[in-house]
Amino acid sequence: MAWGVALWSLATFLTPWAAETSLLALLAMRMLLGIAEGVALPCMNNMIARWFPQTERSRAVGLAMAGFQLGSAIGLTLSPILMSQGGIYGPFVIFGLSGFLWVLVWVSATSSSPDRSPQISIYELKYIQSRSSVPSLSKNQLKERQAIPPFRRLLSKPPTWAVISANAMHSWGFFVILSWMPIYFKTIYHVDLRQAAWFSAVPWSMMALVGYFAGVLSDMMIQSGTSVTLTRKIMQSIGFVGPGLALIGLTMAKTPLIASAWLTLAVGLKAFSHCGFLVNLQEIAPQYSGVLHGMSNTAGTLAAIVGTVGAGFFVELVGSFKGFLLLTSFLYFSAALFWNVYCTGERVDFDETA
């Protein structure tokens, strides 16, 4: 995590210089940014699996993801202000330096596992270890360093594909909304969302708020006796069926105000997915949660590219934005069905030699 943040902060800091140097240098900095950012979510999932018992993980994921979304909202809001004061270099320099500052705090204040932390109390350490499904690094350090993740066995289990398909659909819907909604509103309602302040901040803020609420609700359900499997199915169903219905409502909206409400609802309900597949990674494979997250993120990234590019071809071929939104709704419902059939909240044995 530290190396990832340091490298993407460096890439951010050097982006204006690269843009003035050459197109190749700019593309190199953007590639470095993307490669470095790729470690963030897998590392987050791995850390949460080690530091939080099962009844607190949804809240932890909700809080962490709220940081992602609030960071986007704050960044989009601050960037014009920083540009007005420091020119085009302003946001890149400030955000890059902020990343380096974060790395210093992270390195000095965190540990890979509770048993390695010099700051943790004995009571908290025993509390975490007694409820953790992940063995401590100190006991299995040599084994983990030498082991190669069993990719074939990971991909041979239906729960893995449930997580991969959920991540793919989550990314498809999110980036289609982010990339095409300004054009949709401009074409249908003659409203320029890129100059509407709410479009920069409200969707991200809504996801942060709803995501944390979903985390609290999910943990409460498990603590009250609801099975982990049923809890994950309910959370993910809301995260897929909710946006699917909201997009249908969006296609039928007569005014931009009503359409905006449907859009905000779709983005907000998507956050329930954080307490579905995103937490489920830690439950079915706590020892491989980072690897599994990386694999599912690859599928998610590819789905985002296909969805974003495919939307343009679809609209050009069919001539209908609404048709593509209805297609996305259908994919949401299909992904929800697949998830409910194959997901599980129980640990899956990926180390068996069958």
C-alpha positions as CSV (number, residue, x, y, z in Angstrom):
1,M,0.0,0.0,0.0
2,A,2.8,2.4,0.9
3,W,4.6,1.9,-2.3
4,G,1.4,2.1,-4.3
5,V,0.4,5.5,-2.8
6,A,4.0,6.8,-3.1
7,L,4.1,5.9,-6.8
8,W,0.7,7.3,-7.7
9,S,1.5,10.5,-5.7
10,L,4.7,10.8,-7.7
11,A,2.8,10.3,-11.0
12,T,0.3,12.9,-10.0
13,F,3.0,15.4,-9.0
14,L,4.8,14.9,-12.3
15,T,1.8,15.0,-14.6
16,P,2.0,18.7,-15.5
17,W,5.7,18.4,-16.2
18,A,5.0,15.3,-18.3
19,A,2.2,17.1,-20.2
20,E,4.6,19.9,-21.2
21,T,7.4,17.5,-22.2
22,S,5.7,15.1,-24.6
23,L,2.6,13.0,-25.1
24,L,4.7,9.9,-24.4
25,A,5.8,11.2,-21.1
26,L,2.2,12.1,-20.2
27,L,0.9,8.7,-21.1
28,A,3.7,7.1,-19.1
29,M,2.7,9.1,-16.0
30,R,-1.0,8.1,-16.5
31,M,0.0,4.5,-16.8
32,L,2.1,4.7,-13.7
33,L,-0.8,6.2,-11.9
34,G,-3.2,3.4,-12.9
35,I,-0.7,0.6,-12.1
36,A,0.0,2.0,-8.7
37,E,-3.6,2.6,-7.9
38,G,-4.4,-1.0,-8.7
39,V,-3.0,-2.1,-5.3
40,A,-5.3,0.0,-3.2
41,L,-8.5,-2.1,-3.0
42,P,-6.8,-5.5,-2.8
43,C,-4.5,-4.2,0.0
44,M,-7.5,-2.7,1.8
45,N,-9.4,-5.9,1.7
46,N,-6.5,-7.9,2.9
47,M,-5.9,-5.6,5.8
48,I,-9.5,-5.5,6.8
49,A,-9.7,-9.4,6.8
50,R,-6.7,-9.4,9.2
51,W,-7.8,-6.6,11.5
52,F,-11.6,-6.9,11.8
53,P,-13.8,-9.7,13.0
54,Q,-16.6,-10.8,10.7
55,T,-19.3,-8.8,12.6
56,E,-17.4,-5.6,12.0
57,R,-16.1,-5.9,8.5
58,S,-19.0,-4.5,6.6
59,R,-18.7,-1.3,8.6
60,A,-15.0,-1.2,8.0
61,V,-15.4,-1.6,4.3
62,G,-18.2,1.0,4.2
63,L,-16.0,3.5,6.0
64,A,-13.0,2.8,3.8
65,M,-15.1,3.1,0.6
66,A,-16.7,6.3,2.0
67,G,-13.1,7.7,2.0
68,F,-12.7,6.8,-1.7
69,Q,-15.9,8.5,-2.7
70,L,-15.6,11.6,-0.4
71,G,-12.0,11.9,-1.7
72,S,-13.5,12.1,-5.2
73,A,-16.1,14.7,-4.2
74,I,-13.6,16.8,-2.3
75,G,-11.1,16.6,-5.2
76,L,-13.6,17.6,-7.8
77,T,-14.7,20.5,-5.7
78,L,-11.2,21.7,-4.7
79,S,-9.6,21.4,-8.2
80,P,-11.1,24.5,-9.7
81,I,-10.2,26.5,-6.6
82,L,-6.6,25.3,-6.7
83,M,-6.4,26.0,-10.4
84,S,-7.6,29.5,-9.9
85,Q,-5.0,30.2,-7.3
86,G,-2.0,28.1,-8.6
87,G,-2.7,27.6,-12.2
88,I,-2.9,24.1,-13.9
89,Y,-0.1,22.9,-11.7
90,G,-2.1,23.6,-8.4
91,P,-4.2,20.4,-8.0
92,F,-1.4,18.1,-9.1
93,V,1.2,19.5,-6.8
94,I,-1.1,19.7,-3.8
95,F,-2.7,16.3,-4.2
96,G,0.7,14.7,-5.0
97,L,2.3,16.2,-1.8
98,S,-0.7,15.2,0.2
99,G,-0.2,11.6,-0.9
100,F,3.5,11.7,0.3
101,L,2.3,13.0,3.7
102,W,-0.2,10.2,3.9
103,V,2.5,7.6,3.3
104,L,4.5,9.0,6.2
105,V,1.5,8.6,8.5
106,W,0.7,5.2,7.1
107,V,4.2,3.8,7.6
108,S,4.5,5.1,11.1
109,A,1.0,4.1,12.3
110,T,0.1,0.8,10.7
111,S,1.1,-2.8,10.7
112,S,0.3,-5.7,8.3
113,S,-1.4,-7.7,11.1
114,P,-2.4,-7.0,14.7
115,D,0.3,-9.2,16.2
116,R,2.9,-7.0,14.5
117,S,1.5,-3.7,15.9
118,P,3.5,-2.0,18.6
119,Q,0.5,0.2,19.6
120,I,-2.2,-2.4,20.1
121,S,-3.3,-3.4,23.6
122,I,-3.2,-7.1,24.7
123,Y,-7.0,-7.0,25.1
124,E,-7.6,-5.8,21.6
125,L,-5.0,-8.3,20.1
126,K,-6.7,-11.2,21.8
127,Y,-10.2,-9.9,20.8
128,I,-9.2,-9.8,17.1
129,Q,-7.3,-13.1,17.1
130,S,-10.1,-15.0,18.8
131,R,-12.5,-13.9,16.1
132,S,-10.2,-13.7,13.1
133,S,-10.5,-16.2,10.2
134,V,-7.0,-15.3,8.9
135,P,-3.9,-16.8,10.6
136,S,-1.3,-14.2,11.8
137,L,1.6,-13.4,9.5
138,S,4.1,-14.3,12.2
139,K,3.0,-17.9,12.4
140,N,2.8,-18.5,8.6
141,Q,5.2,-15.9,7.3
142,L,7.6,-18.3,5.6
143,K,4.8,-20.3,4.1
144,E,3.0,-17.3,2.7
145,R,6.2,-15.8,1.2
146,Q,6.9,-19.0,-0.7
147,A,3.3,-20.0,-1.6
148,I,1.9,-19.2,-5.1
149,P,-1.8,-18.5,-5.0
150,P,-3.8,-21.5,-6.4
151,F,-5.3,-19.6,-9.4
152,R,-6.7,-22.7,-11.0
153,R,-8.5,-23.8,-7.8
154,L,-9.7,-20.2,-7.2
155,L,-11.3,-20.1,-10.6
156,S,-12.8,-23.6,-10.2
157,K,-15.3,-22.6,-7.5
158,P,-18.7,-21.0,-8.3
159,P,-18.4,-18.5,-5.4
160,T,-15.3,-17.0,-7.1
161,W,-17.3,-16.4,-10.3
162,A,-20.1,-14.9,-8.3
163,V,-17.7,-12.3,-6.9
164,I,-16.0,-11.8,-10.3
165,S,-19.4,-11.3,-12.1
166,A,-20.6,-8.9,-9.4
167,N,-17.4,-6.8,-9.6
168,A,-17.7,-6.7,-13.4
169,M,-21.4,-5.6,-13.2
170,H,-20.7,-3.0,-10.5
171,S,-17.9,-1.5,-12.6
172,W,-19.9,-1.6,-15.8
173,G,-22.8,0.3,-14.2
174,F,-20.7,2.8,-12.4
175,F,-18.5,3.9,-15.3
176,V,-21.4,3.9,-17.8
177,I,-23.2,6.3,-15.4
178,L,-20.1,8.4,-14.8
179,S,-19.1,8.6,-18.5
180,W,-22.4,8.8,-20.4
181,M,-24.8,10.6,-18.1
182,P,-23.6,14.1,-19.0
183,I,-24.2,13.3,-22.6
184,Y,-27.5,11.7,-21.9
185,F,-28.8,14.7,-20.0
186,K,-27.4,17.1,-22.6
187,T,-29.2,15.1,-25.4
188,I,-32.5,14.4,-23.7
189,Y,-33.0,17.3,-21.4
190,H,-30.5,19.9,-22.8
191,V,-28.8,20.2,-19.4
192,D,-25.0,20.4,-19.1
193,L,-24.2,18.3,-16.1
194,R,-20.5,19.1,-16.3
195,Q,-21.3,22.7,-15.3
196,A,-23.8,21.5,-12.6
197,A,-22.0,21.5,-9.2
198,W,-24.2,18.7,-7.8
199,F,-23.0,16.2,-10.5
200,S,-19.4,16.6,-9.2
201,A,-20.2,16.1,-5.6
202,V,-23.7,14.7,-4.9
203,P,-23.3,11.2,-6.4
204,W,-20.0,10.5,-4.7
205,S,-21.3,11.9,-1.4
206,M,-24.5,9.8,-1.7
207,M,-22.5,6.7,-2.3
208,A,-20.3,7.4,0.8
209,L,-23.3,8.0,3.0
210,V,-25.4,5.1,1.8
211,G,-22.3,2.8,1.8
212,Y,-21.6,3.4,5.5
213,F,-25.3,3.0,6.4
214,A,-25.3,-0.3,4.5
215,G,-22.2,-1.4,6.4
216,V,-23.8,-0.7,9.8
217,L,-27.0,-2.4,8.7
218,S,-25.1,-5.5,7.4
219,D,-23.2,-5.9,10.6
220,M,-26.4,-5.5,12.7
221,M,-28.1,-8.2,10.7
222,I,-25.2,-10.7,11.3
223,Q,-25.0,-9.8,15.0
224,S,-28.8,-10.4,15.3
225,G,-28.5,-13.9,14.0
226,T,-29.1,-13.5,10.2
227,S,-26.7,-15.9,8.3
228,V,-23.8,-14.3,6.6
229,T,-24.8,-15.9,3.3
230,L,-28.3,-14.4,3.5
231,T,-26.9,-11.0,4.5
232,R,-24.6,-10.9,1.5
233,K,-27.4,-11.9,-0.8
234,I,-29.7,-9.2,0.5
235,M,-27.0,-6.5,0.4
236,Q,-25.9,-7.4,-3.2
237,S,-29.5,-7.7,-4.4
238,I,-30.2,-4.1,-3.2
239,G,-27.0,-3.0,-4.8
240,F,-28.0,-4.4,-8.2
241,V,-31.8,-4.5,-8.3
242,G,-32.0,-1.0,-6.9
243,P,-29.9,0.7,-9.6
244,G,-31.6,-1.5,-12.2
245,L,-35.0,-0.2,-11.3
246,A,-33.7,3.4,-10.9
247,L,-32.3,3.4,-14.4
248,I,-35.7,2.2,-15.7
249,G,-37.2,5.2,-13.8
250,L,-34.6,7.4,-15.4
251,T,-35.6,6.5,-18.9
252,M,-39.2,7.4,-18.1
253,A,-38.5,10.7,-16.3
254,K,-40.1,13.7,-18.0
255,T,-38.1,16.5,-16.4
256,P,-34.3,16.9,-15.6
257,L,-35.1,17.3,-11.9
258,I,-36.9,13.9,-11.7
259,A,-34.2,12.3,-13.9
260,S,-31.5,13.7,-11.5
261,A,-33.3,12.2,-8.5
262,W,-33.4,8.8,-10.3
263,L,-29.7,9.1,-11.1
264,T,-28.8,10.0,-7.6
265,L,-30.8,7.1,-6.3
266,A,-29.1,4.7,-8.7
267,V,-25.7,5.8,-7.6
268,G,-26.6,5.7,-4.0
269,L,-28.1,2.2,-4.0
270,K,-25.0,0.9,-5.8
271,A,-23.1,1.4,-2.6
272,F,-24.9,-1.6,-1.0
273,S,-22.6,-3.7,-3.2
274,H,-19.8,-2.8,-0.9
275,C,-21.4,-5.0,1.7
276,G,-22.1,-7.7,-0.8
277,F,-19.3,-8.9,-3.1
278,L,-16.6,-6.5,-1.6
279,V,-16.9,-8.0,1.9
280,N,-17.6,-11.5,0.6
281,L,-14.0,-11.6,-0.8
282,Q,-12.8,-11.8,2.8
283,E,-15.2,-14.5,3.8
284,I,-14.8,-17.1,1.1
285,A,-11.0,-16.7,0.9
286,P,-9.6,-14.7,3.8
287,Q,-6.1,-16.0,3.1
288,Y,-6.4,-15.0,-0.6
289,S,-8.6,-12.0,-0.3
290,G,-6.1,-9.6,-1.9
291,V,-5.4,-12.0,-4.8
292,L,-9.1,-12.7,-5.4
293,H,-9.8,-8.9,-5.3
294,G,-7.1,-8.3,-7.9
295,M,-8.6,-11.0,-10.1
296,S,-12.1,-9.6,-9.8
297,N,-10.9,-6.1,-10.3
298,T,-9.3,-7.1,-13.6
299,A,-12.8,-8.3,-14.7
300,G,-14.3,-5.1,-13.4
301,T,-11.8,-3.0,-15.3
302,L,-12.4,-4.9,-18.5
303,A,-16.2,-4.6,-18.0
304,A,-15.9,-0.9,-17.4
305,I,-14.0,-0.5,-20.7
306,V,-16.4,-2.6,-22.7
307,G,-19.4,-0.8,-21.1
308,T,-18.1,2.7,-21.7
309,V,-16.9,2.0,-25.3
310,G,-19.8,-0.2,-26.1
311,A,-22.3,2.4,-25.1
312,G,-21.1,4.6,-27.8
313,F,-21.3,1.9,-30.5
314,F,-24.8,0.9,-29.2
315,V,-26.1,4.4,-29.4
316,E,-24.6,4.9,-32.8
317,L,-26.1,1.6,-34.1
318,V,-29.5,1.8,-32.4
319,G,-29.9,5.5,-32.0
320,S,-31.1,5.3,-28.4
321,F,-29.6,6.2,-25.1
322,K,-32.6,4.8,-23.3
323,G,-32.1,1.5,-25.0
324,F,-28.6,1.1,-23.5
325,L,-29.9,2.1,-20.0
326,L,-32.5,-0.6,-20.3
327,L,-29.8,-3.1,-21.4
328,T,-27.8,-2.1,-18.3
329,S,-30.8,-2.7,-16.1
330,F,-31.3,-6.1,-17.6
331,L,-27.6,-6.9,-16.9
332,Y,-28.1,-5.7,-13.3
333,F,-31.0,-8.1,-12.8
334,S,-29.1,-11.0,-14.4
335,A,-26.1,-10.4,-12.2
336,A,-28.3,-10.3,-9.1
337,L,-29.8,-13.6,-10.1
338,F,-26.3,-15.2,-10.7
339,W,-25.1,-13.8,-7.4
340,N,-28.1,-15.2,-5.4
341,V,-27.6,-18.7,-7.0
342,Y,-23.8,-19.1,-6.5
343,C,-22.6,-16.8,-3.6
344,T,-21.9,-18.1,-0.1
345,G,-20.9,-16.4,3.1
346,E,-19.0,-19.4,4.3
347,R,-15.3,-20.0,3.9
348,V,-14.4,-22.0,0.7
349,D,-11.5,-24.5,0.8
350,F,-9.3,-23.4,-2.0
351,D,-6.3,-25.4,-0.7
352,E,-7.7,-28.8,-1.2
353,T,-5.8,-31.0,-3.6
354,A,-8.5,-32.6,-5.7
